[in-house]
């Protein structure tokens, strides 16, 4: 019979199985192997079982189904599992009548308790291939009970199958059973056990034994197995130092043999194994050696990377670049990844939404400024917006905000987020997506622009804002909650829906003192701008949380700005129905003593007639740098100007005409870097009789002054000098400062005209000569008077502007200054890092 079968197989494998006669079986036969049917072949017909097994292996799909229909009563458990494996091997993993009969027979055999462990392992793998939940559960339960009874090969097969099915309990039992005999397992088997544990995210001390034993045999592993072992350790965040010390030298030695997938997996794994937190410890030299060598190989093979591998490589590169890994400038690798991803339209179109999310997120972390590539990726996101899920949309929104390309994506992403949230409001990333979209829309379209994204948000999204109250914010990070408050203030959103949800969540967390100081300050300022500062004792609760978190005395990076926001929120909200709460009063008192009073002293010293001005300016610069404080809030700034007599109190109607006149021009320029300037100036020389001998008058009814460009004059030596402030670049080019410079330049021109006109005047000549001899400052002997009106658009001015006004008062004490400015809507800090 065996020779007949072999001859037929050699001649025509597809027809051989149909030509073999099926022998009839007697009812008195007893099987040597476990059977599915009540009767099987007798021992002397053992060859018949092997022949049936060969027919299963060489049969086509249709022939195998016919064979199952005819011979199933004669199948033993090995024949049945082999049939399922054969069907799975030709990708017939959809249940049909034949597969269903096999699984039912095997499940009956399994419940009888007589199934061999080798068959059980194979059955588990087949059940996972066919997605047979009932069989998988039964196999998982049996594997958990009898884990120690499996042989080495069966144990590894079953562990892999249970990991693919997500059966953590079964995987844990199998790995615990394998740990005592780890020394007897092969290197590849150990790697597969580690992979199974990582797939179900199961951590246990027994796993360390598996990892260490596998790494000791790294010289026997293939390159892909080494990268899989690294991936397992990274997925479990198990940076076993003994395992890494044994594994990494072999990774370095064979990194040239790693495939693109192996390189991407290895680099991602080493990035994931880096210590997390604010203080990142440097890895050892072996890790960095492996990172640099694999990075070099990745650049050489970058064209062979799949989109999935490019995404993993981009994420790893972002981690290494932001952590300043020793000896490595990862910009070339980052540029190689970006260039490969955007090299042509075919490559761009091959990127899935998930890969686009990873690329943009990584670019945000390494602060990419390749505008062309950013626009290409943003364009691809727009084309695939309908394919985004909630998590991908949320991550892309936050990344685009950090990369300053959110204005391109807000219209399409807002429409997509509206669809996703409307259909799945309970999705885990729903709040993150909505919060990120509001944040991105609140950002200016470009630096200094008044054109925020509210007008470009999809109308459906805006109409749904009121119904977004059903979105849960309980799991949202605190920075997202404060970000929604800030965005709501800037966009002037209605105080319903998501804003009400965020308000209640912030109050709940502040009562538990779980908000950071900056989050307290941003939320207070945002909700105060919206008129909700007194809602539910919000400011009092935030003030208590803030006092517990903020440093006192006021010092350190960003701390003073947080205090300014808290005080600004309190002043903007007023006293409410009664007296401010105890904690709110304490915040204002600390700020008064630590910031306002010292600032007043500095400004008065600058405005005084002391011989030297420079020490006072440097003292104020040191004060601002110590507090990391570039400016105050609008209400506090007005109060400081009033208390130092740098600002005359004028009615609000004074600026009404300025706003009307400037509105059209301001919005046409799409810039908030403007100031309104009007003045009436008089420069006169008083003769010996006390009467004005010569006088020059200049009047400006009102004009718009823009911010200075690079190269513009920022100071007038001996008259005006801006301050060097933390977080403020080129304060001398700000529009308000340029307006003051314009006033002083006008006065100097008027003075020069008087000097030329008075050359025939003996008194003027004498005074000029006396001025030259005594080296008195400019305008000495001249009386300057008049009125200057300056209105700053967009936000409150910086401390540098206050110092410039003090210098102006020092030189021209008779000038009346009418100063005002827009209120700060809310401070927009940089977006937080994200994955």
C-alpha positions in Angstrom: 0.0 0.0 0.0 2.8 2.4 0.9 4.7 1.9 -2.4 1.4 2.3 -4.3 0.8 5.6 -2.6 4.3 6.9 -3.3 4.1 5.9 -6.9 0.9 7.8 -7.4 2.2 10.8 -5.5 5.3 11.0 -7.8 3.2 10.7 -10.9 0.3 13.1 -10.1 0.1 14.5 -6.5 -3.2 16.2 -7.2 -4.9 13.0 -8.2 -3.0 10.4 -6.2 -5.2 10.7 -3.1 -8.4 10.0 -5.1 -7.0 6.8 -6.7 -6.1 5.1 -3.4 -8.8 2.7 -2.3 -10.2 3.3 1.2 -10.0 0.0 3.1 -13.0 -1.0 5.1 -12.6 -1.1 8.9 -14.0 -3.8 11.2 -15.9 -3.0 14.4 -13.6 -5.1 16.6 -10.4 -3.1 15.7 -8.5 -1.5 18.6 -6.3 1.6 18.1 -2.9 2.2 19.5 -3.3 6.0 19.2 -6.1 8.1 20.8 -9.1 8.1 18.6 -12.1 10.3 17.8 -14.3 7.5 16.6 -15.3 4.6 18.8 -13.3 2.1 16.7 -10.0 2.4 14.8 -7.6 0.3 12.9 -6.1 -2.7 14.7 -2.4 -2.7 15.6 -1.4 -4.8 12.6 -2.8 -2.1 10.3 -0.8 0.7 11.7 0.5 1.6 8.2 -3.0 2.6 7.4 -2.8 5.5 9.8 0.4 6.8 8.2 -1.1 6.5 4.8 -4.1 8.6 5.9 -1.7 11.2 7.3 0.2 11.4 3.9 -3.1 11.8 2.0 -3.9 14.8 4.3 -0.6 16.5 3.6 -0.7 16.1 -0.2 -4.4 16.8 -0.8 -5.8 19.9 -2.4 -8.4 21.9 -0.5 -11.3 20.2 -2.2 -9.8 16.8 -1.9 -9.1 17.4 1.7 -12.7 18.4 2.4 -13.9 15.3 0.6 -11.5 13.2 2.6 -12.8 14.7 5.9 -16.4 13.9 4.9 -15.6 10.3 4.1 -12.9 9.4 6.6 -13.8 11.5 9.7 -15.1 8.5 11.7 -11.7 6.9 11.1 -9.6 10.0 12.0 -7.7 10.0 15.2 -6.9 13.4 17.0 -3.6 13.7 15.0 -5.4 13.3 11.7 -8.0 15.9 12.7 -5.4 18.5 13.8 -3.3 17.9 10.8 -6.3 18.6 8.6 -6.9 21.9 10.3 -3.2 22.8 10.0 -3.3 21.9 6.3 -6.3 24.1 5.7 -4.6 27.0 7.6 -1.4 26.6 5.6 -3.2 27.3 2.3 -5.0 30.3 3.9 -8.4 28.6 4.2 -9.0 30.0 7.7 -12.8 30.6 7.2 -15.0 28.1 8.9 -16.9 25.7 6.7 -18.8 22.5 7.3 -15.6 20.4 7.3 -13.7 22.7 9.7 -16.7 22.9 12.0 -17.0 19.1 12.2 -13.3 18.8 13.0 -13.4 21.3 15.8 -16.5 19.8 17.3 -14.9 16.3 17.3 -11.7 17.7 18.8 -13.5 19.7 21.4 -15.4 16.5 22.4 -12.0 14.8 22.7 -10.6 17.6 24.7 -13.4 17.6 27.2 -13.0 13.8 27.7 -9.5 14.5 29.2 -7.8 12.0 27.0 -6.1 14.4 24.4 -2.3 14.2 24.2 -0.4 17.3 25.2 1.2 17.5 21.7 -2.2 17.5 20.1 -3.4 20.1 22.5 -0.7 22.5 21.5 -1.4 22.0 17.8 -5.1 22.4 18.4 -4.5 25.7 20.2 -2.6 27.1 17.3 -5.2 25.9 14.8 -8.1 27.4 16.9 -6.3 30.8 16.9 -5.9 30.6 13.2 -9.7 30.0 12.7 -10.7 32.4 15.5 -12.5 29.6 17.4 -13.2 31.3 20.8 -14.8 28.3 22.4 -11.9 26.0 21.6 -9.3 28.6 22.5 -10.9 29.0 26.0 -11.0 25.3 26.5 -7.3 24.9 25.4 -6.4 27.9 27.6 -8.0 26.3 30.7 -6.3 23.0 30.1 -2.9 24.7 29.5 -3.2 26.6 32.7 -3.9 23.4 34.7 -1.3 21.2 33.1 1.5 23.7 32.1 4.2 21.5 33.6 3.2 18.5 31.6 4.0 19.9 28.2 7.2 19.1 26.4 9.6 21.9 25.3 8.3 22.1 21.7 4.6 21.9 22.6 5.1 24.5 25.4 6.5 27.0 23.0 3.9 26.4 20.3 1.1 26.8 22.8 2.6 29.9 24.4 2.7 31.6 21.1 -0.9 30.6 20.2 -2.2 31.8 23.6 -0.3 35.1 23.3 -1.9 35.7 19.9 -5.3 35.0 21.5 -4.6 37.4 24.4 -4.8 34.6 27.0 -2.6 36.2 29.6 -3.4 33.5 32.3 -2.3 30.6 30.0 0.9 32.4 28.9 1.8 33.1 32.5 1.3 29.5 33.5 3.3 28.2 30.5 6.2 30.6 31.1 6.2 29.8 34.9 6.4 26.2 33.9 9.2 26.8 31.5 11.4 28.9 33.8 12.8 26.0 35.9 13.9 24.2 32.7 15.1 27.3 30.8 18.6 25.8 30.6 17.2 22.8 28.6 15.3 25.0 26.1 16.7 26.2 22.8 17.7 29.8 22.2 14.9 30.4 19.7 12.4 28.8 22.0 13.4 31.1 24.8 13.0 34.2 22.5 9.5 33.0 21.6 8.5 32.6 25.2 9.8 36.2 25.9 7.9 37.4 22.8 4.7 35.7 24.1 5.0 37.4 27.5 5.6 40.8 25.9 2.6 40.3 23.6 0.2 39.9 26.6 2.3 42.4 28.7 2.9 39.9 31.5 5.7 40.7 33.9 7.0 38.2 36.5 10.4 37.4 38.1 10.3 34.1 36.3 10.6 36.0 33.0 14.0 37.4 34.0 15.3 33.9 34.0 14.0 33.4 30.5 15.5 36.7 29.3 18.9 36.1 30.9 19.1 32.5 29.5 18.2 33.7 26.0 20.7 36.5 26.1 23.5 34.1 27.1 22.9 32.3 23.9 22.9 35.4 21.7 25.7 33.9 19.6 23.2 31.2 18.4 20.4 33.7 17.5 19.6 35.0 14.1 19.6 38.8 13.7 15.8 38.9 13.6 15.6 36.9 16.8 18.0 39.3 18.6 15.8 42.3 17.6 12.7 40.4 18.7 14.4 39.7 22.1 15.1 43.5 22.4 11.5 44.2 21.5 10.2 41.9 24.2 12.3 43.6 26.8 11.2 47.1 25.6 7.5 46.2 25.4 7.7 45.0 29.0 9.9 47.9 30.0 12.2 45.3 31.5 15.7 46.6 31.0 17.3 43.6 32.6 21.0 44.8 32.9 22.4 41.2 32.8 20.4 40.4 29.7 21.4 43.6 27.9 25.1 43.2 28.9 25.1 39.8 27.2 22.9 40.7 24.2 24.2 44.1 23.0 27.7 43.0 22.0 26.2 40.5 19.6 23.8 43.1 18.3 26.7 45.4 17.6 28.7 42.7 16.0 25.9 41.6 13.6 24.1 44.9 13.0 25.2 44.8 9.4 23.1 41.6 9.0 20.0 43.2 10.5 17.1 43.8 8.1 15.4 47.2 8.0 12.6 45.7 10.2 15.3 44.5 12.6 17.0 47.9 12.7 13.8 49.7 13.3 12.7 47.3 16.0 16.1 47.4 17.7 16.3 51.2 17.7 12.8 51.6 18.9 13.4 49.1 21.7 16.5 50.9 22.9 14.6 54.1 22.9 11.8 52.6 24.9 14.2 51.2 27.4 15.6 54.6 28.3 14.7 55.8 31.8 11.5 57.9 31.8 11.0 61.1 33.7 12.3 64.7 33.9 15.8 63.6 34.8 17.0 61.1 32.2 20.1 59.2 33.1 22.6 58.5 30.4 22.6 54.9 29.2 25.8 52.9 29.3 28.4 53.0 26.6 27.2 49.6 25.2 23.7 50.9 24.6 25.0 54.1 22.9 27.5 52.1 20.8 24.6 49.9 19.5 22.4 53.0 18.9 25.0 54.8 16.8 26.0 51.7 14.8 22.4 50.7 14.0 21.6 54.4 13.1 24.4 54.3 10.6 23.1 51.1 9.1 19.6 52.5 9.0 20.7 55.4 6.9 22.4 53.0 4.5 19.3 50.9 4.1 16.7 53.7 4.4 15.2 53.0 1.0 14.2 49.4 2.0 12.2 50.5 5.1 8.5 49.8 5.0 6.1 52.5 6.1 5.6 50.7 9.4 9.4 50.6 10.0 9.8 54.3 9.0 7.3 55.2 11.7 9.1 53.2 14.4 12.5 54.6 13.3 11.1 58.2 13.4 9.9 57.6 17.0 13.2 56.2 18.1 15.1 59.1 16.4 13.0 61.7 18.2 13.8 60.1 21.6 17.5 59.9 20.9 17.7 63.5 19.5 15.7 65.0 22.4 17.8 63.1 25.0 21.1 64.4 23.4 22.5 60.9 23.2 26.3 61.2 23.5 28.4 61.4 20.4 25.4 61.4 18.1 23.9 64.2 16.0 20.7 62.5 15.0 19.7 65.2 12.6 21.1 63.3 9.5 19.0 60.2 10.5 15.9 62.4 11.1 16.4 64.0 7.7 16.9 60.7 6.1 13.6 59.4 7.5 11.7 62.5 6.5 13.2 62.6 3.0 12.4 58.9 2.4 8.8 59.4 3.6 8.2 62.3 1.3 10.5 61.5 -1.6 7.6 60.9 -4.1 3.9 60.7 -4.3 3.9 56.8 -4.2 5.8 56.8 -1.0 3.5 59.4 0.6 0.4 57.5 -0.5 1.8 54.3 1.1 1.8 55.9 4.5 -1.2 54.9 6.6 -2.8 57.3 9.0 -1.0 55.6 11.9 2.4 56.2 10.2 1.5 59.8 9.4 0.6 60.3 13.1 4.0 58.8 14.2 6.0 60.9 11.7 4.3 64.2 12.7 4.6 63.4 16.4 8.3 62.6 16.0 8.9 65.7 13.9 7.3 67.8 16.7 9.7 66.2 19.3 12.8 66.9 17.3 11.5 70.4 16.4 11.6 69.9 12.6 11.5 73.1 10.6 11.5 71.6 7.1 8.4 73.5 5.9 8.2 71.7 2.5 8.1 68.3 4.1 5.7 69.4 6.7 3.3 70.7 4.1 3.6 67.5 2.1 2.7 65.4 5.2 -0.1 67.8 6.1 -1.5 67.5 2.6 -1.5 63.7 2.9 -3.3 64.0 6.2 -6.0 66.1 4.5 -6.4 63.5 1.8 -6.7 60.7 4.4 -8.7 62.6 7.0 -11.7 60.3 6.5 -9.6 57.3 7.5 -8.4 58.7 10.9 -9.6 57.2 14.1 -10.0 59.3 17.2 -6.6 58.5 18.6 -4.8 59.3 15.4 -6.8 62.5 14.9 -5.9 63.6 18.4 -2.2 62.9 18.1 -2.0 64.7 14.7 -3.8 67.7 16.0 -1.4 68.2 18.9 1.6 67.6 16.7 0.5 70.0 14.0 0.0 72.7 16.8 3.6 72.2 17.9 4.8 72.3 14.3 2.8 75.4 13.5 1.0 73.9 10.6 -2.4 73.5 12.4 -4.0 76.2 10.3 -3.8 73.9 7.3 -5.4 71.0 9.1 -8.0 72.6 11.4 -10.9 72.7 8.7 -10.6 69.0 7.7 -9.7 67.6 11.2 -12.5 69.5 12.9 -15.0 67.9 10.4 -13.5 64.5 11.1 -13.5 64.9 14.9 -17.1 66.0 14.8 -18.0 62.8 13.0 -16.0 60.6 15.3 -17.2 62.2 18.6 -20.8 62.3 17.4 -20.7 58.5 16.7 -18.4 57.5 19.6 -18.5 60.1 22.4 -17.2 57.6 24.9 -14.0 56.8 23.0 -10.8 57.0 25.0 -9.3 59.8 22.9 -12.4 61.8 22.3 -11.6 64.5 24.8 -8.0 64.6 23.7 -9.1 65.2 20.1 -11.6 67.9 21.0 -9.1 69.6 23.3 -6.3 69.5 20.8 -8.5 70.9 18.1 -9.6 73.8 20.2 -6.0 74.4 21.2 -4.8 74.4 17.6 -7.7 76.7 16.5 -6.8 79.1 19.2 -3.2 79.5 18.0 -2.6 82.4 15.7 -2.3 81.4 12.0 1.2 82.9 12.2 3.3 84.7 14.8 1.6 87.9 15.8 -1.6 87.3 13.8 -5.0 88.2 15.1 -6.5 85.7 12.9 -7.1 82.7 15.1 -8.6 79.5 13.8 -12.2 79.9 15.0 -13.3 81.0 11.5 -11.8 78.0 9.9 -13.4 75.4 12.2 -16.0 73.2 10.6 -19.5 74.6 11.4 -20.7 71.1 12.4 -17.9 71.0 15.0 -18.9 74.4 16.4 -22.6 73.4 16.5 -21.7 70.3 18.5 -19.6 72.1 21.1 -22.7 72.5 23.3 -23.4 68.8 23.2 -19.8 67.8 24.0 -20.7 67.8 27.7 -21.2 64.0 27.3 -17.5 63.6 26.7 -15.7 62.4 29.8 -12.6 64.4 31.0 -11.9 62.2 34.0 -8.8 60.6 32.4 -7.5 63.7 30.6 -4.1 65.1 31.6 -4.3 68.3 33.5 -2.5 70.3 30.8 -5.3 69.4 28.4 -7.9 70.7 30.8 -6.1 74.0 31.3 -5.5 74.1 27.5 -9.3 73.9 26.9 -9.8 76.8 29.3 -7.2 78.9 27.5 -8.6 78.0 24.1 -12.1 78.8 25.1 -11.1 82.2 26.3 -9.2 83.0 23.1 -12.0 81.6 20.9 -14.8 83.3 23.0 -16.7 80.0 23.2 -20.1 79.7 24.8 -19.8 78.6 28.5 -21.7 75.4 28.0 -20.9 71.9 26.8 -17.2 71.0 27.0 -16.2 74.1 28.9 -18.7 73.3 31.6 -17.4 69.7 31.8 -13.8 71.0 32.0 -14.8 73.5 34.7 -16.3 70.8 36.9 -13.3 68.5 36.4 -10.8 71.2 37.3 -12.7 72.1 40.5 -12.8 68.4 41.4 -9.1 68.0 40.9 -8.2 71.3 42.5 -10.1 70.2 45.6 -7.8 67.2 45.7 -4.7 69.5 45.1 -3.8 67.4 42.0 -3.2 70.3 39.6 0.2 71.7 38.9 0.9 75.4 39.5 0.9 76.3 35.8 -2.3 74.4 35.2 -4.0 76.3 38.0 -2.8 79.6 36.6 -3.8 79.0 33.0 -7.2 77.6 34.1 -7.8 80.6 36.4 -6.9 83.1 33.7 -8.9 81.3 31.0 -12.1 81.0 33.0 -11.8 84.5 34.4 -11.7 85.8 30.9 -14.9 83.9 30.1 -16.6 85.4 33.2 -16.6 82.1 35.2 -14.0 83.0 37.8 -16.5 83.1 40.6 -18.3 80.0 39.4 -18.4 77.4 42.2 -15.7 79.3 44.2 -13.3 78.4 41.3 -10.6 81.0 42.1 -10.6 80.3 45.8 -10.2 76.5 45.2 -7.5 77.1 42.5 -5.7 79.5 44.8 -5.5 76.9 47.6 -4.1 74.3 45.2 -1.7 76.9 43.7 -0.3 77.9 47.1 0.4 74.2 47.8 2.2 73.7 44.5 4.0 77.0 43.7 7.3 78.0 45.1 7.6 80.7 47.7 9.3 83.1 47.7 8.4 83.7 44.1 11.3 82.4 42.1 12.3 80.0 39.4 11.4 79.4 35.7 7.8 80.3 34.8 6.8 80.6 38.5 6.4 84.4 38.5 4.3 84.2 35.3 2.0 81.7 37.0 1.6 84.1 39.9 0.9 86.9 37.5 -1.9 84.9 35.8 -3.4 84.0 39.2 -3.5 87.7 40.3 -4.7 88.8 36.9 -7.6 86.3 37.1 -8.6 87.6 40.5 -8.5 91.2 39.4 -10.4 90.5 36.2 -13.1 88.7 38.2 -13.5 91.5 40.8 -14.8 90.9 44.3 -17.9 89.0 43.1 -20.8 89.0 45.5 -18.6 89.3 48.5 -15.1 89.6 49.8 -12.4 87.5 48.1 -11.5 84.2 49.8 -8.6 83.7 52.2 -6.4 81.8 49.8 -7.1 84.3 47.0 -6.1 87.2 49.2 -3.0 85.4 50.2 -1.9 84.9 46.6 -2.4 88.6 45.9 -0.5 89.6 49.1 2.5 87.4 48.2 2.5 88.8 44.7 2.4 92.4 46.0 5.3 91.9 48.3 7.5 89.8 45.9 6.8 91.4 42.6 4.8 94.6 42.6 6.6 96.5 45.4 10.1 95.8 44.1 9.1 96.6 40.6 7.7 100.0 41.7 11.0 100.8 43.5 13.0 99.9 40.3 10.8 102.1 38.1 11.0 105.0 40.5 14.8 104.7 40.6 14.9 104.8 36.7 12.6 107.8 36.6 14.5 109.7 39.3 17.2 112.3 38.4 20.0 110.2 39.6 23.4 110.9 37.9 23.7 107.4 36.3 20.9 105.5 34.7 22.6 102.3 33.7 22.8 100.7 37.2 19.1 101.1 37.6 18.3 99.5 34.3 20.7 96.6 35.0 19.1 96.1 38.4 15.6 95.8 36.9 17.0 93.3 34.3 18.4 91.2 37.0 15.1 91.3 39.0 13.1 90.2 35.9 15.6 87.4 35.1 15.6 86.1 38.7 11.8 85.8 38.5 11.7 84.6 34.8 9.1 87.4 34.4 8.9 89.2 31.1 5.7 91.1 31.9 2.7 91.5 34.1 -1.0 91.0 33.4 -3.1 93.9 31.9 -4.8 94.9 35.2 -1.6 94.7 37.2 0.3 96.7 34.6 -2.3 99.5 34.6 -2.1 99.5 38.4 1.8 99.8 38.3 1.6 102.6 35.7 -0.9 104.5 37.9 1.2 104.1 41.1 4.4 105.3 39.4 2.6 108.2 37.7 3.6 106.9 34.3 0.0 106.9 33.1 -2.7 109.5 33.4 -6.2 108.3 34.1 -8.3 109.0 31.0 -11.9 108.0 30.2 -12.5 105.0 28.0 -14.0 107.2 25.3 -10.5 108.5 24.6 -9.6 105.4 22.8 -12.9 104.8 21.1 -12.0 106.9 18.0 -8.6 105.2 17.9 -10.1 101.8 17.8 -12.6 102.8 15.1 -10.0 104.5 13.0 -7.5 101.6 13.3 -9.8 98.6 13.1 -9.9 98.4 9.3 -6.1 98.9 8.9 -5.3 96.6 11.7 -7.3 93.7 10.5 -6.1 94.3 6.9 -2.5 93.8 8.1 -3.4 90.7 10.0 -1.1 91.6 12.8 -1.3 92.5 16.4 2.2 93.9 16.4 0.9 97.4 16.2 0.4 100.4 18.4 -1.7 103.6 18.0 0.3 106.8 18.5 -1.0 110.3 18.8 0.7 113.3 20.4 0.9 117.1 20.7 4.5 118.2 21.5 6.0 121.5 22.3 9.7 122.3 22.6 10.6 125.8 23.8 13.7 127.8 24.8 13.1 130.2 27.7 15.1 133.4 27.5 16.6 135.4 30.4 13.3 137.3 31.0 11.5 134.0 31.6 9.4 134.2 28.4 9.6 131.7 25.6 11.9 133.2 23.1 11.6 130.3 20.6 9.1 127.5 20.4 8.4 124.5 18.1 5.1 122.6 18.1 4.3 119.3 16.5 1.0 117.4 16.4 0.1 113.9 15.3 -3.7 113.2 15.3 -3.1 109.5 15.2 -1.2 106.8 13.2 -0.4 103.2 13.3 3.1 102.2 14.4 4.3 98.7 13.5 6.8 96.4 15.1 10.4 97.0 13.9 12.0 94.6 11.5 15.4 93.1 12.1 18.0 95.9 11.8 15.8 98.7 12.9 17.1 100.9 15.7 16.0 99.7 19.1 17.5 102.5 21.3 18.7 106.0 21.4 22.0 106.2 23.2 21.8 108.4 26.3 18.0 108.6 26.1 16.2 105.3 25.8 17.4 101.7 26.1 15.2 98.6 26.2 15.7 95.7 28.7 17.0 92.3 28.0 14.2 90.1 29.3 13.7 86.3 29.7 11.5 84.9 27.0 11.3 88.2 25.1 13.3 88.6 21.9 14.2 92.1 20.7 12.0 94.0 23.1 13.2 97.2 21.4 11.4 96.2 18.2 8.0 95.9 19.8 5.4 98.3 18.5 5.0 100.2 21.8 8.7 100.7 22.1 8.9 101.9 18.5 6.1 104.4 19.2 8.2 105.9 22.1 11.2 106.0 19.9 9.2 107.9 17.3 8.2 110.5 19.9 11.8 111.1 21.0 13.0 111.3 17.4 10.4 113.9 16.8 11.5 115.9 19.8 15.2 115.7 18.6 14.2 117.0 15.2 12.3 119.9 16.9 15.3 120.7 19.1 17.6 120.8 16.1 15.2 123.1 14.2 15.2 125.4 17.2 19.0 125.4 17.4 19.2 126.3 13.7 16.5 128.9 14.0 18.2 130.4 17.1 21.7 130.9 15.7 21.0 134.6 15.5 19.7 134.6 19.1 22.5 135.5 21.5 20.7 133.7 24.4 20.4 130.5 22.4 24.0 130.6 21.2 25.2 131.2 24.8 23.0 128.3 26.1 24.3 126.0 23.3 27.9 126.9 24.1 27.3 126.3 27.8 25.7 122.9 27.0 28.6 121.9 24.9 31.2 122.9 27.5 29.4 121.2 30.4 28.5 118.1 28.4 24.9 118.3 29.6 22.4 115.7 28.1 20.3 116.6 25.0 17.5 119.1 25.5 19.3 120.8 28.3 18.0 124.3 28.5 14.9 123.4 26.5 11.4 123.0 27.9 9.6 120.0 26.6 5.9 119.6 27.3 2.8 118.1 25.7 0.7 115.0 25.7 1.5 111.5 24.2 -1.1 108.8 23.7 -0.1 105.2 23.0 -2.4 102.3 22.7 -1.0 98.7 22.3 -3.0 96.2 20.4 -3.1 92.5 21.2 -1.7 92.2 24.8 -0.2 94.0 27.7 3.3 95.4 27.2 6.4 93.8 28.6 8.5 95.2 31.5 10.8 96.7 29.0 8.1 99.1 27.9 7.5 100.2 31.5 11.2 100.9 31.8 11.2 102.9 28.6 8.3 105.0 29.9 10.2 105.6 33.1 13.2 106.8 31.1 10.9 109.1 29.1 9.6 110.6 32.3 13.1 111.0 33.6 14.2 113.1 30.5 10.8 114.9 30.0 9.0 115.2 33.3 6.5 117.7 31.8 5.1 115.2 29.3 1.7 113.8 30.1 1.5 110.1 29.1 -1.9 108.5 28.3 -1.1 104.7 27.9 -3.5 101.8 27.5 -3.6 98.4 25.8 -5.7 95.4 25.1 -6.2 92.9 27.9 -4.3 89.6 27.6 -6.8 87.0 26.5 -4.7 84.2 27.9 -1.1 83.0 27.8 -0.4 80.3 25.3 2.4 78.1 26.5 4.1 75.7 24.1 2.3 72.4 23.5 3.4 69.6 25.7 5.3 66.6 24.4 3.2 63.7 23.1 3.5 60.3 21.5 
